[in-house]
C-alpha cells in the first residue's frame, strides 16, 4: 500500500491535509481518522476527541469502529506511529457521527446523494443522463459516449452468460475478467491500471481506441464461446475466458507486426497525477 496526500480529499476539507493510504488490492483508500476529526472539529486534542467518540460509538454498537484498521503513518515529528484508518465508506459513516457544524455540508451531500439514487430507481433514465453529462464535462465526444454506453451493455450481456454458467460471486467475475485481460495484454486489470497511473478510475475510460477495441473483442469472443460450449463453474469458465482473450491477443499481435510498435499505452485521460505515482509496469508491454 502507498502513502500519499490525496489532493481531492484535502480540497474537501478546505485544504487541510488528510493522510491516506491506497490499497491496490482492494482498490480503495484508507484515511486517517484523527486528521478528519481535526479538520471537522478543530479540536486542540483530536486524538482525545477520537478516543471519546470511539468509546461512545462502541457503546452504541456502531459498526464503523469495528471496521477500523491500524496502519503506521508518518506523524508531524517525522516518526512512524500507529494510526486508526477507515476506508472510504467508513470515513463517510464517521463524518455522519461527528456532532460538528463543519460536518453538516458533508451530511447534506450524503443525503442528496441518497435522494438521487432513490430517484434513479423509479426513473433509470436519470442515471443515464447523469453519466452522459459527466462524460461531456470530461471532454468526451458524443460518439465516444455512445460507444461507451454500448460497451457497458455488451459487458452486461457477458456477465449474464457467466451467471447462467454458475458464476455468482463478484470475485469470480473479477477473476474471469482478469483472465481475458491477462491473455491479450499480459496484465491483470489492477496491473493495467497501475501501468496507466490510475486507481479508482475506470480502466476503459482511460484506454486508447485500439485498447478499447481489443477489450471489446476479448469479451465478445468469450461471450460467444461461452454460449456455444456452455461451461459451468469457475474453472471451466476460466478456460473459455482465456480462449476469448487469446483471440484478442492474436489480433493485437497482427496489428503490432504491421505497426512495428506496441499498441498498449501508458497514457490516461486524467487532468491530474497522483503524488506518489512513480512505478510503471513497463516490462508488461
Backbone bond lengths (Angstrom), bond angles and torsions (degrees), N, CA, C in turn:
res aa  C-N    CA-C-N  psi(-1)  N-CA   C-N-CA  omega(-1)  CA-C   N-CA-C  phi
1 X - - - 1.462 - - 1.525 109.54 -
2 X 1.317 115.27 147.29 1.448 121.30 -175.63 1.514 111.59 -109.32
3 X 1.338 116.34 134.94 1.453 120.49 174.57 1.515 108.60 -90.26
4 X 1.338 116.50 142.36 1.450 119.62 -179.25 1.512 109.71 -162.75
5 X 1.321 115.67 166.17 1.456 121.48 171.17 1.517 106.58 -98.92
6 X 1.299 116.98 107.39 1.458 120.84 -175.88 1.520 108.85 -82.27
7 X 1.338 116.92 109.91 1.452 121.70 -172.87 1.527 112.67 -59.88
8 X 1.325 118.10 -41.00 1.458 120.57 -175.65 1.520 111.23 -62.56
9 X 1.333 117.36 -39.89 1.461 120.62 179.17 1.524 110.45 -70.15
10 X 1.337 116.91 -40.51 1.462 120.41 178.70 1.523 110.45 -60.02
11 X 1.330 117.24 -38.25 1.460 120.90 179.96 1.527 111.42 -64.19
12 X 1.320 117.39 -37.21 1.457 121.17 178.80 1.523 111.02 -62.42
13 X 1.327 116.94 -30.32 1.456 121.79 -178.75 1.523 111.05 -103.26
14 X 1.337 115.93 38.60 1.466 122.85 175.50 1.521 111.63 56.07
15 X 1.313 117.01 40.09 1.448 121.21 174.36 1.515 115.73 83.04
16 X 1.334 117.68 -2.18 1.458 119.89 179.69 1.524 110.11 -73.92
17 X 1.314 115.04 140.61 1.471 119.89 -175.49 1.525 110.99 -71.57
18 X 1.322 115.29 124.33 1.459 122.58 173.29 1.524 106.62 -114.90
19 X 1.335 116.28 104.83 1.457 119.16 -178.72 1.533 110.33 -64.90
20 X 1.318 115.11 139.08 1.461 119.43 -176.88 1.519 111.16 -141.85
21 X 1.313 114.78 158.94 1.458 122.51 177.23 1.523 107.64 -129.68
22 X 1.317 116.17 133.44 1.463 121.65 178.08 1.520 109.06 -96.14
23 X 1.325 116.26 122.96 1.461 122.38 176.46 1.523 107.67 -98.48
24 X 1.326 116.68 103.10 1.468 121.04 -174.77 1.522 112.43 -69.76
25 X 1.333 117.72 -24.03 1.461 120.02 179.01 1.531 110.70 -74.86
26 X 1.327 116.23 -46.77 1.469 120.33 178.53 1.521 112.44 -83.63
27 X 1.347 115.74 -11.48 1.460 122.04 -177.54 1.530 110.82 53.77
28 X 1.331 114.59 53.49 1.458 120.23 178.44 1.518 109.14 -151.84
29 X 1.332 115.62 160.02 1.458 122.02 177.99 1.521 110.38 -95.99
30 X 1.332 114.71 150.11 1.456 122.18 169.16 1.530 106.85 -117.66
31 X 1.338 116.35 133.18 1.453 121.42 -173.80 1.524 111.14 -116.37
32 X 1.309 114.99 146.40 1.464 121.28 178.57 1.523 110.35 -67.88
33 X 1.317 116.55 119.44 1.465 121.41 -179.26 1.528 110.50 -64.67
34 X 1.319 116.78 -43.59 1.469 120.43 -177.57 1.524 110.66 -62.77
35 X 1.343 117.41 -38.74 1.469 120.37 179.23 1.522 110.90 -63.43
36 X 1.338 116.98 -41.47 1.463 121.05 179.18 1.524 110.24 -66.74
37 X 1.338 116.39 -42.64 1.469 120.73 178.00 1.529 110.36 -59.96
38 X 1.314 116.65 -44.89 1.464 120.69 -179.47 1.527 111.05 -62.64
39 X 1.345 116.73 -41.19 1.461 120.86 -178.57 1.524 111.99 -67.85
40 X 1.319 116.56 -35.45 1.461 120.55 -176.75 1.523 113.26 -82.92
41 X 1.324 116.98 -33.06 1.469 120.19 -172.39 1.518 114.05 -109.45
42 X 1.332 116.94 -19.90 1.470 121.78 -174.01 1.525 111.05 53.94
43 X 1.326 115.40 35.37 1.458 121.20 179.18 1.532 110.48 -68.64
44 X 1.328 116.32 144.76 1.467 120.27 176.54 1.521 110.78 -70.31
45 X 1.316 116.73 -22.71 1.461 121.40 179.52 1.535 108.55 -136.16
46 X 1.348 116.71 77.42 1.468 119.59 -177.03 1.522 113.60 -61.70
47 X 1.333 117.55 -28.49 1.464 120.63 178.30 1.520 110.66 -65.46
48 X 1.347 116.55 -43.27 1.467 120.62 177.38 1.526 110.24 -66.59
49 X 1.327 116.65 -40.66 1.465 121.40 178.49 1.526 109.72 -58.14
50 X 1.348 116.25 -44.59 1.467 120.69 -179.22 1.530 110.84 -66.08
51 X 1.330 118.15 -40.39 1.463 120.16 179.52 1.528 110.66 -61.49
52 X 1.338 115.90 -41.09 1.465 120.26 179.64 1.529 110.72 -66.84
53 X 1.337 116.00 -46.32 1.462 120.85 179.71 1.528 110.73 -64.26
54 X 1.316 115.48 -39.70 1.472 121.25 -179.74 1.529 110.14 -62.21
55 X 1.336 116.51 -43.13 1.467 120.84 179.26 1.527 110.66 -62.33
56 X 1.331 116.04 -41.72 1.468 120.12 179.71 1.530 110.88 -65.55
57 X 1.329 116.36 -41.95 1.463 120.94 -178.68 1.527 111.20 -66.29
58 X 1.336 116.75 -35.59 1.465 120.77 177.48 1.524 110.38 -63.59
59 X 1.346 116.28 -43.69 1.459 121.04 179.40 1.530 111.11 -63.30
60 X 1.338 115.79 -32.70 1.463 120.87 -179.87 1.528 112.28 -81.18
61 X 1.344 116.30 -6.91 1.452 120.34 -178.71 1.510 113.27 75.38
62 X 1.335 116.69 24.77 1.462 121.34 179.78 1.530 109.95 -69.76
63 X 1.335 116.97 121.91 1.462 121.51 -176.31 1.523 112.95 -70.47
64 X 1.326 117.75 -16.22 1.465 120.56 -179.44 1.520 111.19 -56.25
65 X 1.336 116.54 -41.65 1.462 121.12 -178.09 1.522 110.99 -66.38
66 X 1.328 117.11 -41.12 1.468 120.05 -179.23 1.519 111.74 -66.62
67 X 1.341 117.00 -23.23 1.470 120.80 179.04 1.525 112.08 -89.43
68 X 1.318 116.74 5.05 1.461 121.65 -178.32 1.531 110.09 -75.57
69 X 1.333 116.76 132.43 1.460 122.25 176.89 1.528 109.60 -109.43
70 X 1.314 116.03 162.58 1.462 121.44 179.31 1.520 109.95 -120.55
71 X 1.334 115.81 124.86 1.457 122.02 177.01 1.522 108.76 -131.05
72 X 1.305 115.21 160.74 1.463 119.92 176.54 1.529 109.30 -86.64
73 X 1.335 116.06 127.64 1.454 122.46 177.17 1.520 109.33 -126.33
74 X 1.329 115.14 152.59 1.467 119.27 178.10 1.530 108.87 -75.38
75 X 1.343 115.85 121.78 1.456 121.35 179.83 1.532 110.20 -84.09
76 X 1.322 115.87 177.37 1.462 119.77 -177.88 1.516 112.75 -65.45
77 X 1.339 116.09 -24.35 1.466 118.79 178.43 1.523 111.91 -85.33
78 X 1.341 116.48 4.63 1.463 120.87 177.13 1.509 114.79 89.37
79 X 1.330 117.09 -8.09 1.464 120.46 -178.74 1.526 110.70 -89.24
80 X 1.339 115.36 151.89 1.457 120.86 177.34 1.518 109.06 -85.43
81 X 1.311 116.17 122.73 1.461 120.79 -177.54 1.533 109.86 -130.26
82 X 1.345 115.34 149.99 1.457 120.30 177.13 1.527 110.07 -65.58
83 X 1.313 116.00 133.83 1.463 121.13 -178.79 1.530 110.00 -136.64
84 X 1.329 115.79 138.53 1.463 119.99 175.14 1.520 109.04 -70.03
85 X 1.347 115.97 135.41 1.463 121.86 -177.78 1.520 109.22 -132.99
86 X 1.328 115.65 147.55 1.457 121.96 175.69 1.525 109.22 -129.60
87 X 1.338 116.21 146.89 1.458 119.41 176.62 1.524 109.36 -74.68
88 X 1.325 116.68 -178.94 1.463 120.81 -173.86 1.522 111.91 -57.17
89 X 1.323 116.93 -47.69 1.467 120.66 -179.84 1.516 110.77 -63.49
90 X 1.325 116.66 -42.25 1.458 121.00 -178.78 1.514 112.78 -65.35
91 X 1.347 116.63 -39.56 1.465 119.06 -177.28 1.521 110.32 -69.33
92 X 1.332 117.27 -32.43 1.464 120.17 176.33 1.532 110.71 -68.90
93 X 1.344 116.31 -38.45 1.469 120.29 176.11 1.529 109.96 -63.72
94 X 1.325 116.46 -38.01 1.467 120.30 179.03 1.518 110.64 -63.13
95 X 1.342 116.79 -44.58 1.457 121.04 -179.29 1.523 110.80 -57.80
96 X 1.338 116.27 -37.28 1.464 120.76 178.25 1.524 111.85 -63.84
97 X 1.345 116.58 -24.69 1.470 120.88 -175.91 1.520 113.28 -93.42
98 X 1.340 117.51 -6.45 1.464 120.68 -176.96 1.528 110.03 -87.87
99 X 1.331 118.69 117.79 1.476 121.76 179.17 1.530 110.87 -79.06
100 X 1.322 115.75 78.96 1.461 120.16 -177.19 1.522 109.32 -142.64
101 X 1.329 115.71 141.50 1.470 119.66 178.73 1.527 110.81 -63.23
102 X 1.336 116.59 -29.07 1.465 119.81 179.40 1.518 112.06 -70.94
103 X 1.323 116.53 -18.68 1.456 119.95 178.87 1.524 111.85 -83.20
104 X 1.342 116.94 -16.23 1.460 120.87 -175.52 1.528 113.54 -59.00
105 X 1.354 120.02 -43.60 1.475 118.87 178.55 1.528 112.61 -59.03
106 X 1.344 116.97 -35.70 1.456 120.57 178.11 1.526 110.78 -68.56
107 X 1.332 116.01 -41.76 1.459 120.26 179.86 1.527 110.48 -64.57
108 X 1.337 116.93 -38.96 1.460 120.91 177.68 1.521 110.52 -65.71
109 X 1.322 115.89 -40.71 1.471 120.82 178.12 1.529 110.59 -61.31
110 X 1.336 116.73 -44.20 1.462 120.59 179.27 1.526 111.20 -64.70
111 X 1.331 116.58 -38.50 1.464 120.20 178.68 1.529 110.60 -64.84
112 X 1.343 116.39 -42.89 1.466 120.27 178.47 1.522 111.10 -64.38
113 X 1.332 115.10 -38.03 1.462 119.79 179.47 1.526 110.29 -63.47
114 X 1.325 116.24 -43.41 1.460 120.06 178.44 1.518 111.63 -63.81
115 X 1.344 116.49 -39.53 1.458 120.78 178.83 1.526 110.92 -63.52
116 X 1.329 116.46 -40.82 1.464 120.55 179.31 1.524 111.25 -62.97
117 X 1.329 116.32 -41.14 1.466 119.42 -178.53 1.533 110.80 -67.33
118 X 1.335 117.54 -36.04 1.462 120.51 176.53 1.530 110.38 -65.08
119 X 1.337 116.08 -41.18 1.468 119.95 177.55 1.528 110.84 -59.75
120 X 1.334 116.20 -37.64 1.465 120.39 -178.29 1.520 112.22 -68.83
121 X 1.333 116.75 -27.29 1.467 119.69 176.95 1.523 110.05 -64.28
122 X 1.346 115.87 -40.94 1.460 120.45 179.91 1.531 112.09 -77.14
123 X 1.341 116.50 -32.30 1.466 120.84 -178.45 1.525 109.32 -138.08
124 X 1.340 118.33 87.34 1.471 122.23 -177.10 1.529 114.07 -58.12
125 X 1.337 116.68 -22.26 1.462 119.10 179.80 1.524 111.78 -60.85
126 X 1.335 116.28 -27.42 1.465 120.55 178.69 1.523 110.00 -59.56
127 X 1.334 116.66 -42.85 1.463 120.98 -179.99 1.523 110.69 -64.74
128 X 1.338 116.72 -39.67 1.464 120.64 -179.98 1.527 110.23 -65.48
129 X 1.347 116.03 -44.70 1.471 119.44 178.72 1.522 110.80 -62.57
130 X 1.341 116.17 -37.69 1.463 120.04 179.12 1.532 110.57 -63.65
131 X 1.340 115.68 -41.69 1.465 119.86 178.91 1.526 111.08 -64.29
132 X 1.338 117.00 -42.23 1.467 120.65 179.22 1.524 110.61 -61.81
133 X 1.338 116.27 -45.56 1.470 120.06 178.82 1.520 110.99 -61.47
134 X 1.328 115.72 -40.18 1.465 119.91 -179.86 1.525 110.58 -61.69
135 X 1.332 116.96 -48.32 1.469 120.58 -178.90 1.528 111.49 -64.84
136 X 1.335 117.53 -37.89 1.461 119.89 177.83 1.520 111.31 -62.85
137 X 1.345 116.27 -41.50 1.463 120.07 178.46 1.521 111.92 -64.24
138 X 1.335 115.84 -28.28 1.474 120.33 178.18 1.523 112.09 -81.53
139 X 1.345 116.76 -2.98 1.463 120.14 175.68 1.516 115.40 95.12
140 X 1.342 117.87 6.89 1.460 120.49 178.74 1.525 109.88 -77.47
141 X 1.340 116.11 143.47 1.462 121.38 179.63 1.526 110.33 -76.93
142 X 1.340 115.91 160.13 1.465 120.32 178.41 1.530 110.77 -62.15
143 X 1.329 116.82 -33.89 1.464 120.47 177.94 1.523 110.54 -64.10
144 X 1.335 115.56 -42.87 1.470 119.77 178.62 1.532 109.74 -64.89
145 X 1.337 116.36 -42.57 1.473 120.57 -179.11 1.522 110.53 -61.87
146 X 1.339 116.43 -41.85 1.466 120.34 179.07 1.523 110.95 -60.48
147 X 1.350 115.78 -43.72 1.465 120.00 178.49 1.522 111.17 -65.98
148 X 1.342 116.82 -36.68 1.469 121.18 -179.62 1.524 110.71 -65.29
149 X 1.320 116.77 -44.30 1.465 120.47 179.62 1.528 110.72 -65.09
150 X 1.326 116.09 -37.33 1.462 119.71 176.54 1.522 110.32 -65.23
151 X 1.329 116.18 -38.13 1.460 120.58 178.06 1.526 111.70 -63.34
152 X 1.336 116.71 -37.65 1.463 120.85 177.41 1.528 110.01 -62.71
153 X 1.342 116.26 -42.13 1.464 120.96 178.80 1.529 110.78 -64.29
154 X 1.343 116.06 -42.58 1.466 119.91 178.61 1.526 111.07 -62.94
155 X 1.318 116.01 -39.25 1.461 120.66 178.07 1.530 110.14 -63.23
156 X 1.333 116.97 -40.64 1.465 121.00 178.18 1.525 110.52 -62.62
157 X 1.323 117.61 -37.60 1.461 121.15 178.01 1.526 110.82 -63.94
158 X 1.344 116.39 -36.51 1.464 120.42 177.73 1.525 110.64 -66.90
159 X 1.333 117.14 -46.81 1.472 119.32 -179.00 1.533 111.10 -65.99
160 X 1.322 117.22 -29.91 1.474 120.06 175.73 1.524 110.58 -64.57
161 X 1.335 115.78 -40.85 1.473 120.40 178.07 1.523 109.77 -65.79
162 X 1.335 116.54 -41.43 1.474 119.68 177.99 1.535 110.30 -62.56
163 X 1.319 115.98 -39.68 1.469 119.64 179.44 1.527 110.56 -61.30
164 X 1.328 116.50 -40.64 1.464 120.38 177.12 1.527 110.87 -64.26
165 X 1.335 115.91 -24.98 1.462 121.18 179.76 1.514 113.14 -91.68
166 X 1.338 117.42 18.26 1.457 120.72 174.13 1.513 115.30 89.26
167 X 1.332 118.14 9.93 1.463 121.32 178.82 1.522 108.35 -92.76
168 X 1.328 116.57 119.74 1.465 120.29 -176.14 1.528 113.86 -130.02
169 X 1.321 117.50 -22.43 1.468 120.59 -176.36 1.525 111.04 -90.44
170 X 1.345 115.67 144.38 1.464 120.20 -179.87 1.522 112.45 -59.00
171 X 1.343 116.45 -38.61 1.462 118.75 -178.83 1.527 111.43 -67.42
172 X 1.341 117.17 -27.25 1.466 120.09 177.37 1.529 110.89 -71.46
173 X 1.341 116.49 -39.99 1.463 119.61 175.43 1.529 109.96 -60.61
174 X 1.333 115.83 -40.81 1.466 120.25 179.93 1.525 110.99 -65.31
175 X 1.330 117.43 -40.22 1.469 121.92 179.24 1.526 110.38 -61.66
176 X 1.328 116.66 -45.40 1.463 120.91 -178.92 1.531 111.22 -66.74
177 X 1.330 115.81 -40.14 1.471 119.44 177.18 1.518 110.58 -61.54
178 X 1.335 116.14 -41.68 1.466 119.97 178.82 1.525 112.12 -64.13
179 X 1.333 116.85 -34.35 1.460 119.74 177.96 1.526 110.98 -62.18
180 X 1.325 116.47 -40.05 1.467 120.35 177.89 1.519 110.31 -65.85
181 X 1.348 115.88 -48.48 1.466 120.07 -179.50 1.528 111.95 -60.84
182 X 1.325 116.27 -47.13 1.469 120.20 -177.44 1.516 111.40 -60.42
183 X 1.330 116.07 -37.46 1.462 119.57 -175.37 1.527 111.95 -67.83
184 X 1.338 117.11 -39.64 1.474 117.03 -176.22 1.530 113.91 -99.01
185 X 1.361 117.10 -25.85 1.469 118.71 -177.34 1.521 113.21 -108.72
186 X 1.350 116.65 -18.13 1.459 120.27 -176.47 1.514 113.06 84.93
187 X 1.334 117.42 3.64 1.460 121.35 -177.13 1.519 111.19 -134.36
188 X 1.341 115.68 145.82 1.455 120.34 167.49 1.527 107.81 -71.62
189 X 1.334 116.34 166.09 1.465 120.22 -178.80 1.526 111.53 -57.93
190 X 1.336 117.65 -42.56 1.465 120.74 -179.51 1.528 111.55 -65.32
191 X 1.335 116.80 -37.29 1.465 120.72 177.47 1.523 111.40 -69.40
192 X 1.315 115.58 -37.83 1.460 121.29 177.68 1.529 110.04 -62.36
193 X 1.348 115.76 -41.88 1.455 120.62 177.59 1.529 111.19 -62.66
194 X 1.317 116.19 -44.22 1.467 120.38 179.06 1.526 110.48 -62.25
195 X 1.319 116.45 -39.22 1.460 122.04 178.58 1.526 111.27 -61.10
196 X 1.334 115.79 -36.04 1.456 120.49 -179.50 1.530 112.78 -89.02
197 X 1.339 116.94 -5.81 1.457 119.94 178.95 1.511 113.76 77.23
198 X 1.343 117.10 29.99 1.459 120.57 177.57 1.521 109.30 -118.70
199 X 1.322 116.80 166.62 1.461 121.68 -177.48 1.521 111.07 -128.32
200 X 1.327 117.47 -90.13 1.465 120.04 -179.04 1.528 111.85 -80.51
201 X 1.331 116.51 -13.66 1.457 120.06 -178.37 1.536 111.15 -63.28
202 X 1.327 115.46 155.76 1.457 121.08 178.24 1.523 110.48 -66.39
203 X 1.328 116.61 129.96 1.459 120.87 178.16 1.521 110.43 -64.74
204 X 1.333 116.95 -44.71 1.458 120.69 -176.85 1.527 111.61 -64.00
205 X 1.342 117.16 -33.62 1.467 120.36 178.98 1.525 111.94 -66.63
206 X 1.311 116.99 -16.41 1.463 121.27 -177.27 1.524 112.59 -113.34
207 X 1.327 116.19 17.84 1.459 121.59 177.82 1.524 111.05 -93.47
208 X 1.327 115.51 157.09 1.456 120.52 169.91 1.526 108.30 -77.17
209 X 1.329 116.52 170.00 1.465 120.39 179.40 1.528 111.40 -59.16
210 X 1.319 116.61 -38.51 1.463 120.06 -178.92 1.527 110.62 -69.47
211 X 1.323 117.20 -40.82 1.462 120.46 178.77 1.535 110.82 -63.18
212 X 1.325 116.37 -40.92 1.464 120.22 176.94 1.522 110.15 -62.78
213 X 1.334 116.25 -42.95 1.465 121.03 179.79 1.524 111.37 -59.79
214 X 1.329 117.05 -43.32 1.461 121.06 -179.97 1.529 110.97 -68.55
215 X 1.332 116.18 -37.42 1.463 120.03 176.61 1.519 110.66 -62.94
216 X 1.329 115.74 -47.20 1.468 120.52 178.76 1.518 111.40 -61.28
217 X 1.331 116.53 -41.21 1.463 120.44 -179.32 1.524 110.78 -63.77
218 X 1.337 116.98 -44.71 1.463 121.11 179.67 1.518 111.90 -61.40
219 X 1.332 116.61 -42.63 1.463 120.21 -178.47 1.526 111.94 -73.66
220 X 1.341 116.54 -38.52 1.465 119.56 178.66 1.530 110.72 -66.83
221 X 1.336 116.50 -42.26 1.462 120.40 178.23 1.524 110.89 -62.23
222 X 1.331 116.24 -41.76 1.469 120.73 178.01 1.522 110.79 -61.59
223 X 1.321 116.12 -44.01 1.465 120.58 179.92 1.530 111.26 -60.42
224 X 1.335 116.59 -47.06 1.467 120.25 -177.60 1.529 111.49 -68.25
225 X 1.331 117.05 -36.59 1.466 120.50 176.93 1.531 110.66 -65.98
226 X 1.343 115.63 -40.70 1.459 119.74 179.91 1.534 110.95 -65.94
227 X 1.321 116.54 -38.24 1.469 120.42 177.87 1.527 110.78 -65.70
228 X 1.328 116.26 -33.39 1.466 120.55 -177.56 1.522 112.00 -79.37
229 X 1.346 117.24 -44.61 1.467 120.94 -172.77 1.530 113.33 -99.00
230 X 1.332 117.04 -11.94 1.471 122.59 175.22 1.545 113.56 50.07
231 X 1.324 117.79 58.60 1.470 120.18 176.06 1.523 110.09 -67.94
232 X 1.340 116.00 154.50 1.467 119.36 178.19 1.521 109.04 -134.53
233 X 1.311 114.61 134.59 1.462 119.30 -179.10 1.515 111.60 88.85
234 X 1.323 114.69 167.29 1.463 120.57 -173.69 1.522 112.70 -65.47
235 X 1.315 118.38 -46.58 1.464 120.93 -175.62 1.527 112.62 -62.19
236 X 1.329 116.62 -45.70 1.462 119.65 179.42 1.528 111.56 -65.49
237 X 1.331 115.96 -39.81 1.460 119.39 178.87 1.530 111.95 -69.00
238 X 1.327 117.23 -30.70 1.468 120.03 176.31 1.522 111.19 -62.55
239 X 1.308 117.09 -40.89 1.463 120.59 179.02 1.521 111.22 -64.19
240 X 1.341 116.53 -40.02 1.460 120.34 178.12 1.531 110.33 -67.52
241 X 1.345 117.09 -39.88 1.466 121.29 178.42 1.524 110.76 -61.72
242 X 1.323 116.87 -39.72 1.463 120.44 177.74 1.520 110.70 -63.76
243 X 1.332 116.40 -41.19 1.461 120.07 179.79 1.527 111.15 -65.49
244 X 1.336 115.83 -39.72 1.457 119.09 177.04 1.514 111.82 -64.89
245 X 1.336 116.54 -41.98 1.456 120.41 177.24 1.511 112.45 -65.16
246 X 1.339 116.17 -32.57 1.461 120.78 -179.86 1.524 111.31 -66.87
247 X 1.320 116.46 -33.98 1.467 120.01 176.95 1.529 109.88 -62.86
248 X 1.345 116.28 -42.69 1.465 120.01 176.44 1.523 110.70 -65.85
249 X 1.343 117.29 -35.69 1.470 121.27 179.21 1.525 110.61 -64.29
250 X 1.328 117.45 -40.35 1.466 120.47 178.07 1.531 110.86 -61.44
251 X 1.327 115.69 -40.93 1.465 119.78 177.44 1.517 110.69 -65.21
252 X 1.332 116.37 -41.87 1.467 120.07 178.05 1.524 110.43 -60.63
253 X 1.329 117.34 -46.13 1.469 121.17 -178.88 1.522 111.07 -60.50
254 X 1.322 116.84 -44.14 1.464 120.32 -179.78 1.522 111.23 -62.42
255 X 1.337 116.16 -42.60 1.458 120.12 -179.14 1.522 111.22 -67.61
256 X 1.328 117.24 -41.95 1.466 120.41 -179.58 1.525 111.37 -67.27
257 X 1.325 117.30 -32.02 1.474 120.52 176.66 1.519 110.31 -64.84
258 X 1.321 116.57 -34.26 1.460 120.70 178.80 1.531 111.78 -78.63
259 X 1.328 116.48 -36.95 1.461 120.64 -177.56 1.522 113.05 -84.94
260 X 1.348 116.09 -21.57 1.473 122.40 -177.17 1.533 111.60 62.44
261 X 1.322 115.98 34.02 1.464 120.50 175.32 1.528 108.78 -161.37
262 X 1.334 115.34 162.70 1.454 120.26 179.72 1.530 110.80 -73.75
263 X 1.319 116.00 143.40 1.468 120.19 176.07 1.528 111.00 -97.56
264 X 1.327 117.09 2.56 1.461 121.68 176.04 1.520 108.28 -88.95
265 X 1.321 116.24 120.34 1.462 121.55 -174.92 1.519 111.53 -112.56
266 X 1.333 116.10 143.99 1.466 119.96 175.74 1.530 111.70 -92.44
267 X 1.314 117.12 7.38 1.462 121.16 179.54 1.529 110.73 -76.62
268 X 1.326 115.68 150.52 1.460 121.14 174.64 1.520 109.30 -133.78
269 X 1.318 116.30 177.08 1.469 121.66 -178.07 1.520 112.76 -105.08
270 X 1.327 117.12 19.42 1.456 120.62 -178.69 1.526 110.79 -78.94
271 X 1.329 115.60 148.74 1.464 119.88 173.46 1.526 110.59 -102.46
272 X 1.332 115.77 20.09 1.461 121.75 176.95 1.518 108.32 -147.24
273 X 1.320 115.85 167.68 1.459 121.26 179.91 1.521 108.86 -134.54
274 X 1.322 116.52 137.42 1.453 119.87 178.31 1.523 109.71 -67.96
275 X 1.337 115.44 138.07 1.462 120.96 -171.52 1.515 112.92 -63.66
276 X 1.325 117.74 -30.99 1.458 120.28 -177.04 1.525 111.60 -107.19
277 X 1.350 117.04 17.95 1.459 120.43 -177.98 1.524 108.86 -81.98
278 X 1.336 116.93 97.48 1.456 121.67 -177.21 1.510 112.69 -121.27
279 X 1.332 115.95 -35.96 1.451 119.37 -174.12 1.524 110.72 -86.13
280 X 1.322 117.04 127.59 1.457 124.00 176.54 1.524 107.91 -119.53
281 X 1.303 116.52 137.11 1.475 120.02 -177.83 1.521 110.79 -83.28
282 X 1.341 115.97 62.34 1.466 120.69 -176.60 1.515 112.13 -60.39
283 X 1.344 116.85 -32.13 1.458 119.88 -177.77 1.515 111.80 -66.94
284 X 1.334 118.13 -16.92 1.467 120.86 -178.87 1.525 110.83 -76.50
285 X 1.343 117.47 -17.03 1.463 119.66 -179.04 1.516 110.81 -66.63
